[in-house]
Amino acid sequence: METKDKIYNAAIAEINKKGYSNVSIEDITTAANVAKGTVYTHFESKEAVVLYTAMQADKVYQRAYEQVRHLAFLPMVTQFVRLSYLENEKRGKEIIKAMVSNYFSIPDYNFYNQDRYLLRYLNVIVEAGKAQGALDGRLPTSQYVNTLLSAIIGMEVLWCFDEQGLSLADMMEEAVHTAARGMMK
């Protein structure tokens, strides 16, 4: 695991320095100071680094939810997103760009399927909002989740184009807060 983390951290640093499409496996091996075969033992391709980043994000969402699960709906959803994207932002803009650009190009992988922790926790948060009476219980949970997810994906994409140095967490919090307020009774 220590070697995998070393390779992953070197890959992220190289991607953030040069951009995803400009980084080769050789760049990663050099930065990690490991043999090419060692990289392939842990990551079969650069795309595998992107997928690993998505899996790491699941852990971030889990920790964020644990911190906010006791809150009322609006602060719960906005703080969940803020805490999550404070951590995700630390990985750097170029790896987020790589994730966004690979949403449709990695065969057989859906970054936003129901098994992912982001969707799981958004479902739980929406259900809590319904139970608290903040959201209309007659509307399907999926409708609310899709609205929140649209705001989240939109901010990920917009942040990738941002040249002003805006905070992804700030952008996310504002967008999700606005979306959630609009959903409330």
Phi, psi and chi 1 to 4 in degrees:
 res  aa     phi    psi   chi1   chi2   chi3   chi4
   1 MET       -  -36.4 -161.1   60.3 -178.4      -
   2 GLU   -61.7  -42.0 -169.6  174.7  -54.3      -
   3 THR   -66.9  -41.7  -58.2      -      -      -
   4 LYS   -60.9  -44.3 -175.2  173.1 -173.7  169.1
   5 ASP   -62.7  -40.1  -72.8  -17.8      -      -
   6 LYS   -61.2  -45.5  178.1 -179.0  176.0 -179.2
   7 ILE   -66.4  -44.3  -65.5  166.6      -      -
   8 TYR   -61.0  -48.1  176.0   70.8      -      -
   9 ASN   -62.4  -38.0  -69.0  -30.8      -      -
  10 ALA   -66.3  -40.8      -      -      -      -
  11 ALA   -63.3  -45.1      -      -      -      -
  12 ILE   -61.7  -44.8  -65.5  -60.0      -      -
  13 ALA   -61.2  -44.0      -      -      -      -
  14 GLU   -66.2  -42.7  -72.0  -62.3  -60.1      -
  15 ILE   -63.3  -42.2  -70.9  168.4      -      -
  16 ASN   -69.4  -28.1  -77.2  -42.1      -      -
  17 LYS   -80.1  -43.5 -173.2  174.5    7.3  171.3
  18 LYS  -110.4  -14.8  -61.2  177.1 -178.3  176.2
  19 GLY    91.9  144.1      -      -      -      -
  20 TYR   -55.0  -49.2  178.1   76.4      -      -
  21 SER   -70.7  -16.1   59.4      -      -      -
  22 ASN   -96.0   -0.7  -62.3  -38.5      -      -
  23 VAL  -101.1  133.6  171.4      -      -      -
  24 SER  -108.5  166.1   66.8      -      -      -
  25 ILE   -59.6  -36.1  -66.9  -64.4      -      -
  26 GLU   -61.9  -39.4  -70.2   75.1   24.5      -
  27 ASP   -60.0  -41.5  -66.8  -30.6      -      -
  28 ILE   -67.7  -43.1  -63.7  168.7      -      -
  29 THR   -63.6  -40.3   60.5      -      -      -
  30 THR   -64.0  -47.8  -58.8      -      -      -
  31 ALA   -64.3  -36.4      -      -      -      -
  32 ALA   -85.5  -11.6      -      -      -      -
  33 ASN    56.9   49.4 -163.9   27.0      -      -
  34 VAL  -133.2  163.6  -63.7      -      -      -
  35 ALA   -73.7  154.1      -      -      -      -
  36 LYS   -56.9  -41.0 -165.6  175.8 -156.8  177.5
  37 GLY   -61.3  -33.5      -      -      -      -
  38 THR   -65.6  -41.0  -55.6      -      -      -
  39 VAL   -60.9  -47.9  170.4      -      -      -
  40 TYR   -67.1  -20.4  -74.3  119.1      -      -
  41 THR   -65.8  -33.7  -62.1      -      -      -
  42 HIS  -103.7  -32.6  -61.5  -76.1      -      -
  43 PHE  -138.1  116.3  -60.2  101.0      -      -
  44 GLU   -73.4  -14.0   62.3 -167.8   38.7      -
  45 SER  -167.3  174.8   63.5      -      -      -
  46 LYS   -65.0  -34.6  -75.6 -168.0  -45.6 -176.0
  47 GLU   -59.5  -34.3  -69.7   81.0   10.7      -
  48 ALA   -64.7  -31.3      -      -      -      -
  49 VAL   -65.9  -41.4  172.1      -      -      -
  50 VAL   -63.1  -45.2  172.3      -      -      -
  51 LEU   -63.5  -38.5  -66.7  175.6      -      -
  52 TYR   -64.0  -37.5 -172.0   71.4      -      -
  53 THR   -61.0  -42.0  -60.0      -      -      -
  54 ALA   -62.8  -40.6      -      -      -      -
  55 MET   -66.7  -37.5  -63.0  -57.7  107.3      -
  56 GLN   -64.4  -36.3  -65.2  -61.2   93.5      -
  57 ALA   -62.1  -33.5      -      -      -      -
  58 ASP   -57.9  -39.5  -76.6  -13.8      -      -
  59 LYS   -65.5  -37.2  -66.3  175.9 -174.0  174.0
  60 VAL   -63.1  -46.1  169.2      -      -      -
  61 TYR   -61.9  -38.6  -61.4  129.8      -      -
  62 GLN   -63.4  -46.1 -169.5  171.9   18.3      -
  63 ARG   -65.1  -40.2  -73.8 -169.4  -56.5  -92.9
  64 ALA   -64.1  -43.9      -      -      -      -
  65 TYR   -61.6  -41.4  176.2   73.3      -      -
  66 GLU   -58.0  -31.0  -71.8  -57.3  -43.9      -
  67 GLN   -79.2  -22.4  -68.1  179.9   53.4      -
  68 VAL  -116.4   -2.9  -58.1      -      -      -
  69 ARG   -61.3  -19.8   65.1 -174.1 -179.3  152.0
  70 HIS   -88.7   -5.9   64.9  -78.4      -      -
  71 LEU   -83.6  165.3  -60.4  174.4      -      -
  72 ALA   -68.7  162.6      -      -      -      -
  73 PHE   -50.1  -57.1  169.0   71.3      -      -
  74 LEU   -62.5  -50.2 -171.6   58.3      -      -
  75 PRO   -66.5  -30.3    9.6  -16.1      -      -
  76 MET   -62.7  -50.2 -175.9 -172.1  -38.6      -
  77 VAL   -70.2  -40.9   70.2      -      -      -
  78 THR   -70.6  -40.4   55.0      -      -      -
  79 GLN   -72.0  -34.0  -74.6  -56.0  -58.0      -
  80 PHE   -57.7  -48.5  168.4   74.0      -      -
  81 VAL   -67.9  -43.6  169.8      -      -      -
  82 ARG   -60.0  -50.9  176.8  166.2 -168.4   73.5
  83 LEU   -60.9  -42.0  -68.9  169.4      -      -
  84 SER   -62.2  -47.0  -63.1      -      -      -
  85 TYR   -83.0  -15.5  -78.6   90.0      -      -
  86 LEU   -62.3  -43.3  -83.7  169.5      -      -
  87 GLU   -71.9  -45.0  -72.7  -57.5  -50.0      -
  88 ASN   -62.9  -35.8  -70.5  -21.4      -      -
  89 GLU   -63.5  -31.1 -175.7  175.2   -2.8      -
  90 LYS   -61.9  -24.1  -71.6  177.7 -175.8  175.9
  91 ARG   -69.6  -22.7  -70.8 -169.6  176.8   87.3
  92 GLY   109.0  153.8      -      -      -      -
  93 LYS   -65.6  -38.5 -172.7  173.4  -80.0 -167.4
  94 GLU   -66.1  -35.2  -68.9  -58.4  -40.4      -
  95 ILE   -73.5  -33.1 -167.8   63.5      -      -
  96 ILE   -65.6  -42.2  -59.3  -69.0      -      -
  97 LYS   -58.5  -42.1  -78.0 -176.7 -176.6  178.8
  98 ALA   -62.7  -40.4      -      -      -      -
  99 MET   -64.1  -48.9  -71.1  176.5   66.1      -
 100 VAL   -59.8  -45.2  168.4      -      -      -
 101 SER   -70.3  -19.2   67.3      -      -      -
 102 ASN   -97.5    4.6  -81.0  -67.8      -      -
 103 TYR   -52.2  -37.2  -77.3  162.6      -      -
 104 PHE  -111.7   -3.1  -56.1  104.7      -      -
 105 SER  -104.4   -9.4   64.6      -      -      -
 106 ILE   -94.0  110.2  -63.2  178.5      -      -
 107 PRO   -59.9  143.4  -10.1   18.1      -      -
 108 ASP    62.3   23.2  -56.3  -38.7      -      -
 109 TYR  -132.8  129.0 -171.6   79.6      -      -
 110 ASN  -114.0  111.9  179.0  -10.1      -      -
 111 PHE   -63.2  -20.3  -76.8   86.3      -      -
 112 TYR  -125.7   45.4  -66.6  103.1      -      -
 113 ASN   -88.3  169.1   69.3   35.3      -      -
 114 GLN   -66.1  -14.9  -67.5  -61.9  -40.1      -
 115 ASP   -81.7  -16.7  -68.0  -26.0      -      -
 116 ARG   -73.6  145.3  -65.5  -66.6  -47.9  -78.7
 117 TYR   -64.4  -33.2  -79.6   66.4      -      -
 118 LEU   -57.8  -48.2  175.1   60.5      -      -
 119 LEU   -68.2  -39.7  -86.7  -72.6      -      -
 120 ARG   -57.5  -48.0  -74.4 -176.3 -168.5  179.8
 121 TYR   -73.8  -33.8  -70.8  121.6      -      -
 122 LEU   -62.2  -39.5  -72.5  176.8      -      -
 123 ASN   -61.2  -45.4  -84.7  -72.8      -      -
 124 VAL   -64.0  -42.0  169.6      -      -      -
 125 ILE   -65.4  -42.8  -69.5  168.0      -      -
 126 VAL   -63.6  -43.1  165.7      -      -      -
 127 GLU   -60.3  -38.9  -72.4  -65.9  -34.6      -
 128 ALA   -64.4  -40.7      -      -      -      -
 129 GLY   -61.5  -37.8      -      -      -      -
 130 LYS   -66.9  -45.8  -73.9  178.4  166.4 -175.8
 131 ALA   -63.6  -33.3      -      -      -      -
 132 GLN   -79.8   -8.8  -65.7  168.2    9.1      -
 133 GLY    83.1    8.8      -      -      -      -
 134 ALA   -78.5  -27.2      -      -      -      -
 135 LEU  -119.2  150.5  -60.2  173.6      -      -
 136 ASP   -68.7  115.5 -173.7  -19.3      -      -
 137 GLY   -68.2  -14.3      -      -      -      -
 138 ARG   -78.7  -21.7  -63.3  172.1  -65.8  173.5
 139 LEU   -83.1  145.6  -67.3  176.3      -      -
 140 PRO   -66.2  141.1    5.5   -5.3      -      -
 141 THR   -55.4  -39.9  -63.1      -      -      -
 142 SER   -59.3  -33.2   61.8      -      -      -
 143 GLN   -64.8  -45.0 -176.0  174.6  -25.7      -
 144 TYR   -64.5  -45.2  -69.9  121.5      -      -
 145 VAL   -61.9  -41.9  169.6      -      -      -
 146 ASN   -63.1  -35.9  -74.3  -20.2      -      -
 147 THR   -64.5  -46.6  -61.6      -      -      -
 148 LEU   -64.2  -43.0  -66.0  168.5      -      -
 149 LEU   -63.8  -37.3 -171.3   58.2      -      -
 150 SER   -61.2  -42.0  -65.1      -      -      -
 151 ALA   -64.5  -41.3      -      -      -      -
 152 ILE   -65.5  -51.1  -70.7  167.6      -      -
 153 ILE   -62.7  -41.3  -66.3  170.3      -      -
 154 GLY   -58.3  -42.9      -      -      -      -
 155 MET   -69.9  -35.9  -75.5  -57.9  107.0      -
 156 GLU   -58.1  -47.2  -74.4  177.1  -20.9      -
 157 VAL   -65.4  -47.8  171.1      -      -      -
 158 LEU   -60.7  -39.5  -72.5  175.3      -      -
 159 TRP   -62.6  -35.7 -174.4   67.7      -      -
 160 CYS   -61.2  -29.0  -71.4      -      -      -
 161 PHE   -93.4   -9.2  -68.6  107.8      -      -
 162 ASP   -64.5  130.1  171.2   56.9      -      -
 163 GLU  -113.7    4.1  -65.7  179.1    2.1      -
 164 GLN   -94.2   -4.3  -61.2  173.8   16.3      -
 165 GLY    78.9   27.7      -      -      -      -
 166 LEU   -66.8  155.0  -62.7  174.8      -      -
 167 SER   -83.7  128.6  161.7      -      -      -
 168 LEU   -61.4  -41.3  177.0   58.6      -      -
 169 ALA   -62.6  -41.0      -      -      -      -
 170 ASP   -64.5  -44.4  -70.1  -14.0      -      -
 171 MET   -62.0  -43.1  -68.6  172.2   69.5      -
 172 MET   -63.4  -48.0  -75.1  -70.9 -177.4      -
 173 GLU   -58.6  -45.4 -178.7  178.0   18.6      -
 174 GLU   -64.6  -45.6 -176.6  177.8  -31.5      -
 175 ALA   -65.8  -44.3      -      -      -      -
 176 VAL   -70.2  -37.5  167.4      -      -      -
 177 HIS   -59.5  -46.8 -176.8  -90.0      -      -
 178 THR   -63.4  -45.3  -59.8      -      -      -
 179 ALA   -63.0  -44.9      -      -      -      -
 180 ALA   -65.7  -40.8      -      -      -      -
 181 ARG   -60.8  -39.5  -70.9  -83.2  -54.6  158.5
 182 GLY   -67.8  -25.3      -      -      -      -
 183 MET   -81.7  -23.1  -64.4  177.6  -13.3      -
 184 MET   -71.9  155.6  -66.6  173.7   69.6      -
 185 LYS   -60.7      -  -71.7 -178.0  178.8  179.1
